[in-house]
Amino acid sequence: MKKRVRQGGSERQAYWEEAMRRWKGSGQSVRAFCGNEGVRESAFYFWRRELAQRSRRTEAANGLRPQASPLTKASHSCERASPRHSSVPSFLPVRVVEDVAAESASDVEIILARGCTVRVRSGFDRQTLANVLAVLEARPC
């Protein structure tokens, strides 16, 4: 029989915080843990996400840098990942660099009669190049 947790807000939160700690220490999948505890998986996932969000909001309000929630397993977990359970997106800096290997002395550039240009680097497969040229010469570019 499924357990129903019908306490008030803070009692309900405390119940789920303890349940998350037990799950994390159990080594069980969410499905197995919920079956053993008699709770719905949907409630488990809701509270896992809710507790993580509350934790992030509290840290932000206190001027702390948000951290991974101690209530969730490591990212290498076998649990199914879902976009709705993902954390807030973050951006990383990107630096565009010039391709050093481009235009080396052993590269070949082929300009076909129709104006198509084919650039081939050293170590190319001759048969593949022959096939590509046959296709390009048969069609207009």
C-alpha positions in Angstrom: 0.0 0.0 0.0 1.3 3.5 -0.9 2.2 5.8 1.9 0.6 9.2 1.8 2.4 12.1 3.3 -0.2 14.7 4.3 1.7 16.8 6.8 2.1 20.6 6.5 4.6 22.3 4.3 7.7 22.2 6.6 6.9 18.6 7.8 6.5 17.5 4.2 9.8 19.1 3.2 11.5 17.4 6.1 10.0 14.1 5.2 11.3 14.3 1.6 14.7 15.6 2.6 15.1 12.5 4.8 13.8 10.3 2.1 16.3 11.7 -0.4 19.2 11.1 2.1 18.0 7.5 2.5 17.7 7.0 -1.2 21.2 8.4 -1.9 22.7 6.1 0.8 20.7 3.1 -0.4 22.5 2.6 -3.8 19.1 1.7 -5.2 17.4 3.0 -8.4 14.6 5.4 -7.9 12.1 2.8 -9.0 13.4 0.2 -6.5 13.6 2.8 -3.7 10.1 4.1 -4.3 8.7 0.5 -4.4 10.3 -0.3 -1.1 9.2 2.9 0.5 5.7 2.8 -0.9 5.9 6.2 -2.5 5.0 7.3 -6.1 8.0 7.8 -8.4 6.3 11.0 -9.7 6.3 12.4 -6.1 9.9 11.4 -5.7 11.0 13.2 -8.9 8.9 16.3 -8.0 10.4 16.6 -4.5 13.9 15.9 -5.7 13.6 18.8 -8.2 11.7 21.0 -5.7 14.3 20.5 -2.9 17.2 21.3 -5.3 15.4 24.5 -6.5 14.7 25.5 -2.9 18.3 24.9 -2.0 19.6 27.0 -4.9 17.1 29.9 -4.1 18.3 29.8 -0.4 22.0 29.9 -1.4 21.3 32.8 -3.9 19.4 34.7 -1.2 22.3 34.3 1.2 24.8 35.4 -1.5 26.4 32.0 -1.7 27.5 30.4 -5.0 25.0 27.6 -6.0 26.4 24.1 -5.7 25.2 20.7 -6.8 22.4 19.6 -4.4 23.5 17.0 -1.9 20.2 15.3 -2.5 20.9 14.2 -6.0 23.3 11.4 -7.1 26.4 12.1 -9.1 26.0 12.9 -12.8 27.3 9.4 -13.8 24.2 7.8 -12.2 22.3 5.2 -14.2 19.1 7.1 -13.6 17.3 8.3 -16.7 18.2 11.9 -17.4 15.3 14.2 -18.4 15.5 17.8 -19.7 12.9 18.9 -17.2 15.2 17.7 -14.3 18.2 19.6 -15.6 19.7 22.5 -13.7 19.8 26.1 -14.9 21.7 26.4 -18.2 25.2 28.0 -18.1 27.5 29.3 -20.7 31.2 28.7 -21.2 33.6 31.0 -22.9 34.6 30.0 -26.5 37.7 31.0 -28.3 37.9 30.6 -32.0 41.4 29.7 -33.3 42.8 29.5 -36.8 43.3 26.0 -38.2 47.1 25.5 -38.2 47.0 22.6 -40.6 45.0 24.4 -43.3 46.7 25.0 -46.6 49.8 22.9 -46.0 52.2 22.4 -48.9 51.0 18.8 -49.5 47.4 19.8 -49.8 45.8 19.7 -53.3 43.2 22.0 -54.7 41.2 20.9 -57.7 39.1 23.4 -59.7 36.6 21.7 -62.0 35.5 23.0 -65.3 32.2 24.2 -63.9 34.0 26.2 -61.2 33.6 23.8 -58.3 36.6 23.7 -56.0 37.7 20.5 -54.2 40.4 20.8 -51.5 42.1 17.5 -50.5 44.5 17.1 -47.6 47.5 14.8 -47.7 46.7 11.1 -46.9 43.4 11.1 -48.8 41.8 7.9 -50.1 42.2 7.9 -53.9 39.1 5.8 -54.6 36.9 8.1 -52.5 38.3 11.1 -54.3 37.6 9.5 -57.7 34.0 8.8 -56.6 33.5 12.4 -55.4 35.0 13.8 -58.7 32.8 11.5 -60.8 29.7 12.8 -58.9 30.7 16.4 -59.2 31.6 16.2 -62.9 28.2 14.6 -63.6 26.2 17.4 -61.9 26.2 21.1 -62.2 27.6 22.8 -59.0 
